[in-house]
């Protein structure tokens, strides 16, 4: 990908003590997209401040994503289902 992103998926089977993994292709970003990687997000945010428009990514939406990540971590650690706060949905 454009930002040097790499991804892997866990596939069936074991490699000694470890799960087997397989690389996943990360497609390059489309230059026509409004936001182009980290620099594009910052530029879009600055443009939103200057023009009074809404940026592509908003803190309120990102908090919801963060709540899901923390819930997934807690679930993995406890082995139980975790409820996400209604305010974060």
N, CA, C and O atoms as a GROMACS GRO file, in nm:
protein
  356
    1UNK      N    1   0.081  -0.119   0.000
    1UNK     CA    2   0.000   0.000   0.000
    1UNK      C    3   0.085   0.125   0.000
    1UNK      O    4   0.206   0.118   0.016
    2UNK      N    5   0.022   0.237  -0.018
    2UNK     CA    6   0.088   0.366  -0.029
    2UNK      C    7   0.168   0.402   0.096
    2UNK      O    8   0.276   0.459   0.085
    3UNK      N    9   0.118   0.370   0.212
    3UNK     CA   10   0.185   0.402   0.338
    3UNK      C   11   0.276   0.290   0.384
    3UNK      O   12   0.318   0.289   0.500
    4UNK      N   13   0.308   0.198   0.297
    4UNK     CA   14   0.393   0.086   0.336
    4UNK      C   15   0.321  -0.011   0.428
    4UNK      O   16   0.384  -0.081   0.507
    5UNK      N   17   0.188  -0.017   0.418
    5UNK     CA   18   0.110  -0.105   0.505
    5UNK      C   19   0.126  -0.250   0.462
    5UNK      O   20   0.134  -0.280   0.343
    6UNK      N   21   0.130  -0.337   0.559
    6UNK     CA   22   0.134  -0.480   0.533
    6UNK      C   23   0.026  -0.546   0.616
    6UNK      O   24  -0.007  -0.498   0.725
    7UNK      N   25  -0.030  -0.654   0.565
    7UNK     CA   26  -0.135  -0.725   0.638
    7UNK      C   27  -0.113  -0.874   0.625
    7UNK      O   28  -0.056  -0.922   0.526
    8UNK      N   29  -0.157  -0.948   0.725
    8UNK     CA   30  -0.146  -1.093   0.725
    8UNK      C   31  -0.275  -1.151   0.781
    8UNK      O   32  -0.344  -1.088   0.861
    9UNK      N   33  -0.306  -1.272   0.738
    9UNK     CA   34  -0.423  -1.344   0.789
    9UNK      C   35  -0.376  -1.475   0.849
    9UNK      O   36  -0.284  -1.539   0.799
   10UNK      N   37  -0.441  -1.514   0.957
   10UNK     CA   38  -0.414  -1.645   1.017
   10UNK      C   39  -0.487  -1.749   0.934
   10UNK      O   40  -0.606  -1.735   0.906
   11UNK      N   41  -0.415  -1.854   0.893
   11UNK     CA   42  -0.474  -1.959   0.811
   11UNK      C   43  -0.471  -2.090   0.890
   11UNK      O   44  -0.394  -2.103   0.985
   12UNK      N   45  -0.553  -2.187   0.851
   12UNK     CA   46  -0.556  -2.314   0.925
   12UNK      C   47  -0.418  -2.380   0.931
   12UNK      O   48  -0.340  -2.373   0.836
   13UNK      N   49  -0.391  -2.442   1.043
   13UNK     CA   50  -0.266  -2.514   1.061
   13UNK      C   51  -0.173  -2.441   1.157
   13UNK      O   52  -0.197  -2.327   1.196
   14UNK      N   53  -0.068  -2.511   1.195
   14UNK     CA   54   0.029  -2.454   1.289
   14UNK      C   55   0.168  -2.467   1.229
   14UNK      O   56   0.195  -2.558   1.150
   15UNK      N   57   0.253  -2.377   1.266
   15UNK     CA   58   0.394  -2.381   1.229
   15UNK      C   59   0.472  -2.389   1.359
   15UNK      O   60   0.519  -2.287   1.411
   16UNK      N   61   0.485  -2.510   1.411
   16UNK     CA   62   0.546  -2.526   1.543
   16UNK      C   63   0.450  -2.474   1.649
   16UNK      O   64   0.336  -2.520   1.657
   17UNK      N   65   0.494  -2.379   1.729
   17UNK     CA   66   0.410  -2.322   1.835
   17UNK      C   67   0.318  -2.211   1.783
   17UNK      O   68   0.232  -2.164   1.857
   18UNK      N   69   0.336  -2.169   1.659
   18UNK     CA   70   0.267  -2.052   1.609
   18UNK      C   71   0.162  -2.087   1.504
   18UNK      O   72   0.175  -2.188   1.434
   19UNK      N   73   0.058  -2.003   1.495
   19UNK     CA   74  -0.039  -2.017   1.387
   19UNK      C   75   0.030  -1.983   1.256
   19UNK      O   76   0.122  -1.901   1.252
   20UNK      N   77  -0.015  -2.046   1.148
   20UNK     CA   78   0.037  -2.012   1.016
   20UNK      C   79  -0.027  -1.881   0.971
   20UNK      O   80  -0.144  -1.854   0.999
   21UNK      N   81   0.051  -1.803   0.902
   21UNK     CA   82  -0.001  -1.677   0.849
   21UNK      C   83   0.026  -1.669   0.700
   21UNK      O   84   0.117  -1.732   0.647
   22UNK      N   85  -0.057  -1.589   0.635
   22UNK     CA   86  -0.045  -1.570   0.491
   22UNK      C   87  -0.052  -1.420   0.464
   22UNK      O   88  -0.141  -1.353   0.517
   23UNK      N   89   0.039  -1.366   0.383
   23UNK     CA   90   0.033  -1.222   0.352
   23UNK      C   91  -0.094  -1.188   0.274
   23UNK      O   92  -0.144  -1.269   0.196
   24UNK      N   93  -0.144  -1.070   0.296
   24UNK     CA   94  -0.260  -1.018   0.224
   24UNK      C   95  -0.214  -0.894   0.147
   24UNK      O   96  -0.147  -0.808   0.204
   25UNK      N   97  -0.248  -0.886   0.020
   25UNK     CA   98  -0.213  -0.768  -0.057
   25UNK      C   99  -0.293  -0.648  -0.008
   25UNK      O  100  -0.414  -0.657   0.010
   26UNK      N  101  -0.225  -0.538   0.014
   26UNK     CA  102  -0.290  -0.412   0.050
   26UNK      C  103  -0.289  -0.325  -0.074
   26UNK      O  104  -0.182  -0.284  -0.120
   27UNK      N  105  -0.407  -0.296  -0.130
   27UNK     CA  106  -0.408  -0.220  -0.255
   27UNK      C  107  -0.356  -0.078  -0.233
   27UNK      O  108  -0.374  -0.019  -0.127
   28UNK      N  109  -0.291  -0.026  -0.335
   28UNK     CA  110  -0.244   0.113  -0.330
   28UNK      C  111  -0.365   0.205  -0.326
   28UNK      O  112  -0.471   0.173  -0.379
   29UNK      N  113  -0.348   0.319  -0.262
   29UNK     CA  114  -0.457   0.416  -0.255
   29UNK      C  115  -0.480   0.479  -0.392
   29UNK      O  116  -0.385   0.500  -0.468
   30UNK      N  117  -0.604   0.509  -0.421
   30UNK     CA  118  -0.640   0.575  -0.546
   30UNK      C  119  -0.608   0.724  -0.532
   30UNK      O  120  -0.662   0.790  -0.443
   31UNK      N  121  -0.521   0.778  -0.618
   31UNK     CA  122  -0.486   0.920  -0.606
   31UNK      C  123  -0.605   1.013  -0.620
   31UNK      O  124  -0.599   1.129  -0.578
   32UNK      N  125  -0.716   0.964  -0.679
   32UNK     CA  126  -0.835   1.047  -0.694
   32UNK      C  127  -0.916   1.055  -0.565
   32UNK      O  128  -1.006   1.137  -0.554
   33UNK      N  129  -0.884   0.970  -0.467
   33UNK     CA  130  -0.957   0.974  -0.340
   33UNK      C  131  -0.936   1.108  -0.272
   33UNK      O  132  -0.833   1.173  -0.288
   34UNK      N  133  -1.036   1.149  -0.196
   34UNK     CA  134  -1.029   1.275  -0.122
   34UNK      C  135  -0.916   1.272  -0.020
   34UNK      O  136  -0.844   1.370  -0.004
   35UNK      N  137  -0.901   1.160   0.048
   35UNK     CA  138  -0.798   1.146   0.151
   35UNK      C  139  -0.696   1.045   0.100
   35UNK      O  140  -0.733   0.935   0.057
   36UNK      N  141  -0.569   1.081   0.107
   36UNK     CA  142  -0.461   0.997   0.054
   36UNK      C  143  -0.359   0.971   0.164
   36UNK      O  144  -0.260   1.044   0.175
   37UNK      N  145  -0.381   0.869   0.246
   37UNK     CA  146  -0.287   0.836   0.352
   37UNK      C  147  -0.290   0.936   0.466
   37UNK      O  148  -0.380   1.019   0.476
   38UNK      N  149  -0.191   0.927   0.553
   38UNK     CA  150  -0.188   1.011   0.673
   38UNK      C  151  -0.178   1.160   0.638
   38UNK      O  152  -0.248   1.242   0.697
   39UNK      N  153  -0.091   1.194   0.544
   39UNK     CA  154  -0.077   1.334   0.505
   39UNK      C  155  -0.208   1.387   0.449
   39UNK      O  156  -0.245   1.501   0.475
   40UNK      N  157  -0.277   1.306   0.371
   40UNK     CA  158  -0.405   1.347   0.315
   40UNK      C  159  -0.510   1.372   0.422
   40UNK      O  160  -0.591   1.464   0.410
   41UNK      N  161  -0.509   1.291   0.527
   41UNK     CA  162  -0.604   1.310   0.637
   41UNK      C  163  -0.577   1.443   0.707
   41UNK      O  164  -0.670   1.516   0.740
   42UNK      N  165  -0.450   1.473   0.729
   42UNK     CA  166  -0.414   1.600   0.794
   42UNK      C  167  -0.453   1.717   0.704
   42UNK      O  168  -0.509   1.816   0.753
   43UNK      N  169  -0.425   1.706   0.575
   43UNK     CA  170  -0.463   1.813   0.482
   43UNK      C  171  -0.614   1.832   0.479
   43UNK      O  172  -0.663   1.945   0.478
   44UNK      N  173  -0.688   1.721   0.477
   44UNK     CA  174  -0.834   1.728   0.476
   44UNK      C  175  -0.886   1.794   0.602
   44UNK      O  176  -0.981   1.872   0.597
   45UNK      N  177  -0.825   1.764   0.716
   45UNK     CA  178  -0.864   1.824   0.843
   45UNK      C  179  -0.840   1.976   0.840
   45UNK      O  180  -0.925   2.053   0.882
   46UNK      N  181  -0.724   2.016   0.790
   46UNK     CA  182  -0.693   2.160   0.781
   46UNK      C  183  -0.790   2.230   0.685
   46UNK      O  184  -0.835   2.341   0.713
   47UNK      N  185  -0.822   2.165   0.574
   47UNK     CA  186  -0.917   2.222   0.478
   47UNK      C  187  -1.054   2.239   0.544
   47UNK      O  188  -1.123   2.339   0.522
   48UNK      N  189  -1.094   2.142   0.625
   48UNK     CA  190  -1.223   2.150   0.693
   48UNK      C  191  -1.225   2.268   0.790
   48UNK      O  192  -1.326   2.339   0.800
   49UNK      N  193  -1.115   2.290   0.862
   49UNK     CA  194  -1.107   2.404   0.953
   49UNK      C  195  -1.118   2.535   0.875
   49UNK      O  196  -1.191   2.626   0.914
   50UNK      N  197  -1.044   2.544   0.765
   50UNK     CA  198  -1.041   2.667   0.686
   50UNK      C  199  -1.173   2.697   0.617
   50UNK      O  200  -1.210   2.813   0.602
   51UNK      N  201  -1.244   2.593   0.574
   51UNK     CA  202  -1.366   2.614   0.495
   51UNK      C  203  -1.495   2.593   0.575
   51UNK      O  204  -1.604   2.625   0.527
   52UNK      N  205  -1.482   2.539   0.696
   52UNK     CA  206  -1.601   2.512   0.776
   52UNK      C  207  -1.677   2.388   0.732
   52UNK      O  208  -1.792   2.368   0.772
   53UNK      N  209  -1.614   2.304   0.650
   53UNK     CA  210  -1.678   2.180   0.606
   53UNK      C  211  -1.642   2.067   0.701
   53UNK      O  212  -1.555   2.082   0.787
   54UNK      N  213  -1.709   1.954   0.685
   54UNK     CA  214  -1.682   1.840   0.772
   54UNK      C  215  -1.569   1.755   0.713
   54UNK      O  216  -1.572   1.724   0.594
   55UNK      N  217  -1.470   1.718   0.796
   55UNK     CA  218  -1.360   1.636   0.744
   55UNK      C  219  -1.405   1.492   0.718
   55UNK      O  220  -1.510   1.449   0.765
   56UNK      N  221  -1.323   1.420   0.642
   56UNK     CA  222  -1.352   1.280   0.610
   56UNK      C  223  -1.360   1.196   0.737
   56UNK      O  224  -1.450   1.112   0.750
   57UNK      N  225  -1.269   1.218   0.830
   57UNK     CA  226  -1.271   1.144   0.956
   57UNK      C  227  -1.301   1.240   1.070
   57UNK      O  228  -1.245   1.349   1.077
   58UNK      N  229  -1.391   1.199   1.158
   58UNK     CA  230  -1.432   1.282   1.271
   58UNK      C  231  -1.400   1.210   1.401
   58UNK      O  232  -1.408   1.087   1.409
   59UNK      N  233  -1.363   1.287   1.502
   59UNK     CA  234  -1.331   1.229   1.632
   59UNK      C  235  -1.445   1.146   1.688
   59UNK      O  236  -1.422   1.040   1.747
   60UNK      N  237  -1.569   1.192   1.671
   60UNK     CA  238  -1.684   1.120   1.726
   60UNK      C  239  -1.695   0.980   1.666
   60UNK      O  240  -1.729   0.884   1.736
   61UNK      N  241  -1.666   0.967   1.538
   61UNK     CA  242  -1.669   0.835   1.474
   61UNK      C  243  -1.550   0.750   1.517
   61UNK      O  244  -1.563   0.630   1.538
   62UNK      N  245  -1.435   0.814   1.530
   62UNK     CA  246  -1.314   0.741   1.568
   62UNK      C  247  -1.324   0.685   1.710
   62UNK      O  248  -1.268   0.579   1.739
   63UNK      N  249  -1.393   0.756   1.799
   63UNK     CA  250  -1.413   0.706   1.936
   63UNK      C  251  -1.491   0.575   1.932
   63UNK      O  252  -1.464   0.484   2.010
   64UNK      N  253  -1.588   0.566   1.842
   64UNK     CA  254  -1.666   0.442   1.829
   64UNK      C  255  -1.575   0.326   1.786
   64UNK      O  256  -1.586   0.215   1.839
   65UNK      N  257  -1.487   0.353   1.692
   65UNK     CA  258  -1.393   0.249   1.647
   65UNK      C  259  -1.301   0.208   1.760
   65UNK      O  260  -1.273   0.089   1.777
   66UNK      N  261  -1.254   0.304   1.838
   66UNK     CA  262  -1.166   0.274   1.950
   66UNK      C  263  -1.237   0.190   2.055
   66UNK      O  264  -1.177   0.100   2.113
   67UNK      N  265  -1.365   0.219   2.080
   67UNK     CA  266  -1.442   0.140   2.176
   67UNK      C  267  -1.452  -0.006   2.129
   67UNK      O  268  -1.444  -0.097   2.211
   68UNK      N  269  -1.470  -0.027   1.999
   68UNK     CA  270  -1.475  -0.164   1.947
   68UNK      C  271  -1.341  -0.234   1.964
   68UNK      O  272  -1.337  -0.353   1.997
   69UNK      N  273  -1.232  -0.163   1.940
   69UNK     CA  274  -1.098  -0.223   1.955
   69UNK      C  275  -1.075  -0.263   2.100
   69UNK      O  276  -1.031  -0.375   2.128
   70UNK      N  277  -1.104  -0.173   2.194
   70UNK     CA  278  -1.086  -0.205   2.336
   70UNK      C  279  -1.177  -0.321   2.378
   70UNK      O  280  -1.137  -0.405   2.458
   71UNK      N  281  -1.299  -0.325   2.324
   71UNK     CA  282  -1.389  -0.436   2.353
   71UNK      C  283  -1.335  -0.568   2.301
   71UNK      O  284  -1.346  -0.670   2.368
   72UNK      N  285  -1.277  -0.566   2.182
   72UNK     CA  286  -1.219  -0.688   2.125
   72UNK      C  287  -1.101  -0.736   2.208
   72UNK      O  288  -1.085  -0.856   2.230
   73UNK      N  289  -1.018  -0.643   2.255
   73UNK     CA  290  -0.904  -0.680   2.339
   73UNK      C  291  -0.953  -0.742   2.470
   73UNK      O  292  -0.903  -0.846   2.512
   74UNK      N  293  -1.051  -0.677   2.533
   74UNK     CA  294  -1.104  -0.730   2.659
   74UNK      C  295  -1.165  -0.868   2.639
   74UNK      O  296  -1.146  -0.957   2.722
   75UNK      N  297  -1.239  -0.886   2.529
   75UNK     CA  298  -1.300  -1.015   2.501
   75UNK      C  299  -1.195  -1.123   2.481
   75UNK      O  300  -1.209  -1.235   2.529
   76UNK      N  301  -1.087  -1.088   2.409
   76UNK     CA  302  -0.979  -1.185   2.386
   76UNK      C  303  -0.911  -1.222   2.517
   76UNK      O  304  -0.874  -1.338   2.537
   77UNK      N  305  -0.894  -1.125   2.605
   77UNK     CA  306  -0.826  -1.151   2.733
   77UNK      C  307  -0.912  -1.232   2.830
   77UNK      O  308  -0.860  -1.314   2.905
   78UNK      N  309  -1.043  -1.208   2.827
   78UNK     CA  310  -1.132  -1.275   2.923
   78UNK      C  311  -1.200  -1.398   2.865
   78UNK      O  312  -1.250  -1.482   2.940
   79UNK      N  313  -1.203  -1.409   2.732
   79UNK     CA  314  -1.272  -1.520   2.668
   79UNK      C  315  -1.423  -1.507   2.676
   79UNK      O  316  -1.495  -1.605   2.657
   80UNK      N  317  -1.471  -1.386   2.703
   80UNK     CA  318  -1.616  -1.363   2.715
   80UNK      C  319  -1.661  -1.253   2.620
   80UNK      O  320  -1.582  -1.173   2.571
   81UNK      N  321  -1.791  -1.251   2.597
   81UNK     CA  322  -1.852  -1.146   2.516
   81UNK      C  323  -1.847  -1.015   2.596
   81UNK      O  324  -1.869  -1.015   2.717
   82UNK      N  325  -1.818  -0.906   2.528
   82UNK     CA  326  -1.808  -0.775   2.592
   82UNK      C  327  -1.911  -0.682   2.528
   82UNK      O  328  -1.920  -0.673   2.406
   83UNK      N  329  -1.986  -0.616   2.611
   83UNK     CA  330  -2.085  -0.519   2.561
   83UNK      C  331  -2.017  -0.384   2.541
   83UNK      O  332  -1.942  -0.338   2.628
   84UNK      N  333  -2.044  -0.321   2.428
   84UNK     CA  334  -1.991  -0.188   2.399
   84UNK      C  335  -2.094  -0.087   2.452
   84UNK      O  336  -2.214  -0.103   2.429
   85UNK      N  337  -2.047   0.015   2.521
   85UNK     CA  338  -2.138   0.116   2.577
   85UNK      C  339  -2.226   0.175   2.468
   85UNK      O  340  -2.181   0.200   2.356
   86UNK      N  341  -2.353   0.196   2.501
   86UNK     CA  342  -2.448   0.248   2.403
   86UNK      C  343  -2.401   0.382   2.346
   86UNK      O  344  -2.427   0.412   2.230
   87UNK      N  345  -2.334   0.463   2.428
   87UNK     CA  346  -2.285   0.593   2.382
   87UNK      C  347  -2.179   0.579   2.273
   87UNK      O  348  -2.157   0.671   2.195
   88UNK      N  349  -2.113   0.464   2.269
   88UNK     CA  350  -2.006   0.443   2.171
   88UNK      C  351  -2.057   0.376   2.043
   88UNK      O  352  -1.978   0.346   1.954
   89UNK      N  353  -2.187   0.353   2.034
   89UNK     CA  354  -2.241   0.285   1.915
   89UNK      C  355  -2.294   0.385   1.816
   89UNK      O  356  -2.344   0.346   1.710
   0.00000   0.00000   0.00000
